[in-house]
Amino acid sequence: MVRNPLQAMTRRPSEFLRSSWPWRSALYLLSGGVIGGATALVAAALAAAGVLLTVALLGLVILAAMAFSGVLVGGFERWRLRLVDLDPIETPHRRPAEPGYRSWLATRFREPATWRELAFTAMSLLVLCWVDLGVIGLAVYVPVQVAILGAYDDVNGGLLLLVSVPFGLGLAVCSMYVLAAWAGARAALTRAVLAPRDDELGDRLIAVTASRARLVDLFELERSRIERDLHDGAQQRLTALIMRLGLLKLDVDGPAREGVDEALTQARAALDDVRELIRGIHPKVLSDRGLAAAVRDIAGRGPVPVDVDLDLPRLPAPLELTAYFIVSEALANVGKHSGATHAGVRGRVEDGRLWMEIRDDGHGGADPARGTGLTGLADRTAVHDGTLMIASPLGGPTVLRVELPCE
């Protein structure tokens, strides 16, 4: 697919001339020339006013505002670039750490992108916009003038007109290539100056990673709060209710005793459900005894026999919780989908990384695209910048391996 005028020019002339690229190029240059020329006049007037009013301090405000005007121009140019470049440019700017104009100004002042945009603005107002107007003016003026040249031929009876019109049309075709070439070069220059640098993208990636880590911590705090509320609230009340029903059962006979028995059975079932819910939110054995003990606990409660071979130290709580839920979900998939008769879990910490491997002897064919929980496992792994690999040929076995950095 053609993405810009320079690529379009490499196609056959018939394809290029029938496409929208010559007209997009003309609109890009025309808008750049007209808007740039008008902005240049306004900027010159403001600069003069700023110099004259410097004594009154108002001029300093005007000059400072002009220094940051490149940010607005840069954003507008990145948006306008979509006329001739189908690959959008991301903003090179970071989001301020705090709300308010002071934080915005301080952040923009420290960013190299701000000063690149200011330099590009100056270059556009002083040079590029006038070149845009010149190129598009010549591209229109020369073919038209040549085409109508024959209209002034009174000597040869209009014979010159028969030559000038085709020649003018040929020049019009050439002008379309000239417009596309300059628009493509102008767009390439804009991208080179206004696109984010690798280090700026790296800074944003670090910021996103830190934000993601904070969100993970907040989720774990909220998870712990819910687990604590269930443990200290609903579970305790259900336990007290079961005790009261047990005492009440001793004092009644006949049909009333049967009703108390039924209520006692339902209360015990509800208590089991709450305990299972608490274990799913944040298992107590994980907090008290670590990842290895928690994995052995869930392995012993599943429908498929599981061999557990884990030699793990205590790890950071968020890492243990992530690894626990990955193993828990993987073993749940083994029980629901694999048709396995046996499974195994192995894990070690080597070279600062935790690796765990879940293997089963089922029929294989596990595919994340079919939504068997594998996508969720990959998402949990990505939160900690880990890697998840799965091998599941038809006929089995299925091997899932996850690696997580311990720091």
C-alpha positions in Angstrom: 0.0 0.0 0.0 1.2 3.5 -0.9 1.9 5.5 2.2 3.3 8.8 0.9 3.8 10.8 -2.4 7.4 9.5 -2.9 6.1 6.0 -3.0 3.3 7.0 -5.3 5.8 8.5 -7.8 7.4 5.1 -8.3 4.1 3.6 -9.7 3.2 3.8 -13.3 2.2 7.3 -14.5 -1.4 6.3 -15.2 -1.7 5.0 -11.6 0.0 8.0 -10.1 -2.1 10.5 -12.1 -5.4 8.8 -11.2 -4.6 8.6 -7.5 -5.3 11.2 -4.9 -1.6 11.8 -4.2 -1.1 14.8 -6.6 -4.1 16.6 -5.1 -3.1 15.7 -1.5 0.4 17.1 -2.2 -1.0 20.3 -3.7 -3.4 20.8 -0.7 -0.5 20.1 1.7 1.7 22.7 0.1 -1.0 25.2 -0.4 -2.1 25.0 3.3 1.5 25.1 4.5 2.2 28.2 2.3 -0.9 30.2 3.2 -1.0 29.4 6.9 2.8 29.7 7.2 2.8 33.1 5.4 0.0 34.5 7.5 1.6 33.2 10.7 5.0 34.7 9.7 3.4 38.1 9.4 1.7 37.8 12.8 4.9 36.5 14.4 6.8 39.4 13.0 4.3 41.8 14.4 4.4 40.1 17.8 8.1 40.0 17.9 8.3 43.7 17.2 5.7 44.4 19.9 7.6 42.3 22.3 10.9 44.1 21.8 9.2 47.5 22.0 7.3 46.6 25.2 10.2 44.9 27.0 10.6 47.9 29.3 7.0 47.4 30.5 7.6 43.6 31.1 4.6 42.8 28.8 7.1 42.3 26.0 8.8 39.6 28.0 5.5 37.8 28.3 5.0 38.0 24.6 8.5 36.8 23.8 8.1 33.9 26.2 4.8 32.9 24.7 6.4 32.9 21.3 9.2 30.6 22.6 6.5 28.0 23.4 4.5 28.6 20.3 6.6 25.9 18.6 4.7 23.3 20.7 1.4 24.4 19.1 2.9 24.6 15.6 4.6 21.2 16.0 1.3 19.6 17.0 -0.5 21.2 14.1 2.2 20.1 11.7 2.1 16.5 12.9 -1.7 16.6 12.3 -1.4 18.2 8.9 1.2 15.7 7.9 -1.5 13.1 7.6 -2.4 14.6 4.2 0.7 13.2 2.7 1.9 10.5 5.1 -0.4 7.7 6.3 1.9 6.7 9.1 1.0 9.1 12.0 3.7 10.7 14.2 3.3 10.3 18.0 3.9 13.3 20.1 7.4 13.5 21.6 6.2 15.2 24.7 5.7 13.6 28.1 2.6 14.2 30.3 3.4 16.6 33.1 3.8 15.0 36.5 1.3 17.4 38.1 -1.7 19.3 36.8 -1.5 23.0 36.2 0.2 25.4 33.8 3.4 25.7 35.9 4.1 22.0 35.7 3.3 22.0 32.0 5.7 24.9 31.3 8.4 23.4 33.4 8.1 20.0 31.6 8.1 21.6 28.2 11.0 23.8 29.0 13.2 20.8 29.9 12.2 18.8 26.8 14.5 18.9 23.8 11.5 18.3 21.6 10.2 21.8 22.6 13.3 23.4 21.1 13.3 21.3 18.0 9.7 22.4 17.4 10.7 26.0 17.9 13.5 25.6 15.4 11.2 23.9 13.0 8.7 26.8 13.4 11.3 29.4 12.6 12.5 27.4 9.6 8.9 27.1 8.4 8.1 30.8 8.7 11.4 32.0 7.2 11.9 29.4 4.4 9.6 26.5 4.0 6.2 28.3 3.7 7.6 30.6 1.0 9.1 27.6 -0.9 5.7 25.9 -0.7 4.0 29.0 -2.2 6.7 29.3 -4.9 6.5 25.6 -5.9 2.7 25.5 -6.1 2.6 28.9 -7.9 5.1 27.8 -10.5 3.3 24.4 -10.9 0.1 26.2 -11.8 1.4 29.3 -13.6 3.9 27.7 -16.0 1.5 25.1 -17.6 -1.4 27.6 -17.8 0.8 30.3 -19.4 2.2 27.8 -22.0 -1.2 26.4 -22.8 -2.8 29.8 -23.5 0.3 31.1 -25.4 -1.3 30.1 -28.7 -4.3 32.3 -28.0 -2.2 35.4 -28.7 -1.0 34.0 -32.1 -2.6 36.3 -34.7 0.0 35.6 -37.3 -0.2 31.9 -37.9 -4.0 31.6 -37.6 -4.0 29.8 -34.3 -1.5 27.1 -35.3 0.6 27.9 -32.3 -2.5 27.0 -30.1 -2.5 23.5 -31.5 1.1 23.1 -30.1 0.9 25.1 -26.9 -2.1 23.3 -25.4 -0.7 19.8 -25.6 2.6 21.1 -24.4 0.9 22.9 -21.5 -0.9 19.7 -20.6 2.5 17.8 -20.6 3.9 20.5 -18.3 0.9 20.1 -16.0 1.7 16.4 -15.7 5.3 17.2 -14.9 4.0 19.8 -12.4 2.1 17.0 -10.5 5.3 15.1 -10.1 7.1 18.3 -8.9 4.4 18.9 -6.3 4.5 15.3 -5.1 8.3 15.3 -4.9 8.5 18.5 -2.9 5.6 17.5 -0.7 7.3 14.1 0.0 10.6 15.8 0.8 8.8 18.4 3.0 7.0 15.5 4.8 10.2 13.6 5.3 11.9 16.7 6.8 8.9 17.2 9.1 9.0 13.6 10.3 12.8 13.8 10.9 12.4 16.9 13.1 9.1 16.5 14.9 9.0 12.7 15.5 10.0 11.4 18.9 13.6 10.3 19.3 14.5 6.8 20.6 15.5 8.1 24.0 12.2 10.0 24.3 10.2 6.9 23.5 12.4 5.1 26.1 11.5 7.7 28.7 7.9 7.3 28.0 8.2 3.5 28.2 9.9 3.8 31.6 7.1 6.1 32.7 4.4 3.6 31.5 6.2 0.7 33.2 6.4 2.6 36.4 2.7 3.5 36.1 1.8 -0.1 35.4 3.8 -1.2 38.5 1.9 1.3 40.6 -1.4 0.0 39.3 -0.3 -3.6 40.1 0.5 -2.5 43.7 -2.9 -0.8 44.0 -4.7 -3.9 42.7 -2.9 -6.1 45.2 -3.7 -3.7 48.1 -7.4 -3.7 47.1 -7.3 -7.5 46.7 -5.8 -7.8 50.2 -8.5 -5.4 51.6 -11.3 -7.5 50.1 -9.8 -10.7 51.4 -9.4 -9.2 54.9 -13.0 -7.9 54.9 -14.3 -11.3 53.9 -12.2 -13.1 56.4 -13.0 -10.7 59.3 -16.6 -9.9 58.3 -18.6 -12.4 56.3 -16.7 -15.5 57.4 -16.8 -14.6 61.1 -20.6 -13.9 60.9 -21.2 -17.2 59.2 -19.2 -19.0 61.7 -21.2 -17.4 64.5 -24.4 -18.2 62.7 -23.4 -21.9 62.4 -22.7 -22.0 66.2 -26.0 -20.5 67.1 -27.9 -22.9 64.8 -26.0 -25.8 66.4 -27.1 -24.6 69.8 -30.6 -24.0 68.6 -30.7 -27.6 67.2 -30.3 -29.0 70.7 -33.4 -27.2 72.0 -35.9 -28.1 69.2 -37.5 -31.4 68.1 -39.7 -32.5 65.2 -40.3 -30.5 62.1 -38.5 -27.5 63.6 -35.3 -29.6 64.0 -35.4 -30.5 60.4 -35.7 -26.8 59.4 -32.7 -26.0 61.6 -30.7 -28.9 60.0 -31.4 -27.5 56.6 -30.4 -24.0 57.6 -27.3 -25.4 59.2 -26.4 -27.2 56.0 -26.9 -24.1 53.9 -24.9 -22.0 56.3 -22.0 -24.4 56.2 -22.1 -24.5 52.4 -22.1 -20.7 52.3 -19.1 -20.7 54.7 -17.3 -23.1 52.4 -18.0 -20.8 49.4 -16.7 -17.8 51.3 -13.5 -19.7 52.3 -13.0 -20.8 48.7 -13.5 -17.2 47.5 -11.0 -15.9 50.1 -8.5 -18.6 48.9 -9.0 -17.5 45.3 -8.6 -13.8 46.1 -5.5 -14.1 48.3 -4.7 -17.6 49.7 -3.6 -17.4 53.3 -1.0 -20.2 52.8 0.7 -18.0 50.2 1.2 -15.2 52.7 2.2 -17.5 55.6 4.3 -20.2 53.9 5.3 -19.0 50.5 4.7 -19.9 46.8 5.9 -23.6 47.1 3.4 -24.4 49.8 0.6 -22.6 48.1 1.2 -24.5 44.8 1.3 -27.8 46.7 -2.1 -26.9 48.3 -3.8 -26.2 45.0 -2.2 -29.2 43.3 -3.7 -31.5 46.0 -7.2 -30.1 45.5 -7.5 -30.6 41.7 -9.1 -33.5 39.8 -5.8 -34.5 38.1 -2.9 -35.9 40.1 0.0 -33.4 40.1 3.6 -34.0 41.0 5.2 -30.8 42.5 8.9 -30.3 42.3 9.6 -26.8 43.7 12.8 -25.5 45.4 12.0 -21.8 45.9 13.0 -19.2 48.5 10.5 -16.5 49.6 10.0 -14.0 46.9 8.5 -10.5 46.7 4.8 -10.7 47.5 3.5 -9.4 44.1 5.8 -11.8 42.3 4.6 -14.8 44.4 1.0 -13.8 43.8 1.4 -13.5 40.1 3.2 -16.9 39.9 0.6 -18.5 42.1 -2.3 -17.4 39.9 -0.5 -18.4 36.7 0.0 -21.9 38.1 -3.6 -22.0 39.5 -5.1 -21.0 36.1 -2.8 -23.4 34.3 -3.8 -26.3 36.5 -7.5 -25.3 36.2 -7.1 -25.5 32.4 -5.5 -29.0 32.8 -8.5 -30.2 34.7 -11.1 -28.6 32.4 -9.7 -28.9 28.9 -6.7 -31.2 28.5 -8.1 -34.7 29.2 -4.9 -35.4 31.1 -4.4 -38.2 33.6 -1.3 -36.7 35.2 0.4 -33.3 35.5 3.6 -31.9 37.0 4.8 -28.5 38.2 8.5 -27.6 38.5 10.1 -24.4 39.5 13.5 -22.8 40.4 15.1 -19.4 40.8 18.2 -19.1 38.6 20.2 -16.0 37.6 17.8 -13.7 39.2 14.7 -15.1 37.4 11.9 -17.4 38.6 11.0 -20.0 36.1 8.1 -22.4 36.5 7.0 -25.2 34.2 3.6 -26.9 34.1 3.3 -30.1 32.1 0.4 -32.5 31.4 -0.1 -35.7 29.4 -3.4 -34.5 27.8 -4.4 -34.3 24.2 -2.7 -31.0 23.5 -3.8 -28.4 21.0 -3.9 -25.5 23.5 -4.3 -22.3 21.5 -4.5 -18.8 23.1 -6.7 -17.7 20.2 -9.4 -20.1 21.4 -9.7 -18.4 24.8 -8.7 -21.1 27.2 -7.3 -18.7 29.8 -3.9 -18.5 28.1 -4.3 -14.9 27.1 -4.9 -14.0 30.8 -1.7 -15.8 31.7 0.2 -13.9 29.1 -1.2 -10.6 30.5 -0.2 -11.5 34.1 3.2 -12.4 32.9 3.6 -9.1 30.9 2.9 -7.0 34.0 6.2 -8.2 35.5 8.1 -8.0 32.1 8.2 -11.8 32.0 7.9 -14.3 29.2 5.4 -17.1 28.7 6.0 -20.0 26.3 3.7 -22.8 25.5 4.2 -26.0 23.4 1.0 -28.0 22.8 1.1 -30.2 19.7 -2.0 -32.2 18.9 -1.8 -35.4 20.8 0.2 -33.8 23.6 1.9 -33.3 25.8 1.4 -29.6 26.7 4.2 -27.7 28.4 3.8 -24.2 29.7 6.9 -22.3 30.9 6.8 -18.9 32.5 9.9 -16.8 33.5 9.6 -13.8 35.8 12.4 -11.4 36.9 12.8 -11.5 40.6 13.7 -7.8 40.9 
